Amino acid sequence: MDELGATLIREHGGDGTMGAGAVLGREHPDFYNHLWRGELSEAMRCGARDRAIMVDWFTDHLVGRFDPRKQFSKKR
């Protein structure tokens, strides 16, 4: 969801399927919607938000940076 991806979609097309159930589930389809309407800056905004979460929440090997098991093991 960056300028290279946007160029590929504009030049070669794409079906707009991605991000089902993701945290930014609305941003993902809007990336395509903005591209198809010619709104490149808005599409890039959606892509930047997605990339920021990927960097903050996942390692380079797509392993989560947080451990939800800690929440379940806390005594209440």
C-alpha positions in Angstrom: 0.0 0.0 0.0 2.6 2.4 -1.2 3.4 4.4 -4.4 4.7 1.3 -6.2 1.6 -0.7 -5.4 -0.6 2.2 -6.4 1.2 2.5 -9.7 0.8 -1.3 -10.4 -2.9 -1.1 -9.6 -3.5 2.0 -11.8 -1.5 0.6 -14.7 -2.5 -3.1 -14.5 -5.7 -3.2 -12.4 -6.6 -5.0 -9.3 -9.7 -6.5 -7.7 -9.5 -4.6 -4.4 -9.5 -7.6 -2.1 -7.3 -7.4 1.0 -7.4 -6.9 4.7 -10.5 -9.0 5.5 -11.0 -8.7 9.3 -7.9 -6.5 9.7 -7.7 -3.7 12.3 -7.8 -1.2 9.4 -10.5 -3.1 7.6 -12.1 0.1 6.3 -8.7 1.7 5.3 -7.8 -1.3 3.1 -10.7 -1.1 0.7 -10.5 2.7 0.7 -7.0 2.4 -0.6 -8.5 0.9 -3.8 -11.5 3.2 -3.8 -9.4 6.3 -3.7 -7.1 4.9 -6.4 -10.0 4.1 -8.7 -11.3 7.6 -8.2 -7.9 9.1 -9.0 -7.4 10.3 -5.4 -3.7 9.4 -5.0 -3.0 11.4 -1.9 -6.0 9.9 0.0 -4.9 6.4 -1.1 -1.4 7.1 0.2 -2.8 8.2 3.5 -4.6 4.8 3.9 -1.4 3.0 2.9 0.7 4.9 5.3 -1.6 4.0 8.2 -1.4 0.4 7.3 2.4 0.4 7.1 2.7 2.2 10.4 0.7 -0.5 12.1 2.7 -3.3 10.4 6.0 -1.7 11.6 4.7 -1.1 15.2 2.8 -4.4 15.7 4.9 -7.0 13.8 8.5 -8.0 13.3 10.1 -8.3 9.9 9.1 -12.0 10.0 5.4 -11.0 10.6 5.5 -12.2 14.2 3.4 -10.1 16.6 5.3 -7.8 18.9 2.9 -8.4 21.8 1.9 -11.5 23.7 -1.8 -11.8 24.4 -1.2 -14.8 26.6 0.0 -12.4 29.3 -3.5 -10.9 29.5 -5.0 -14.3 30.1 -2.5 -15.3 32.8 -3.1 -12.2 35.0 -4.9 -12.9 38.2 -8.2 -11.0 38.5 
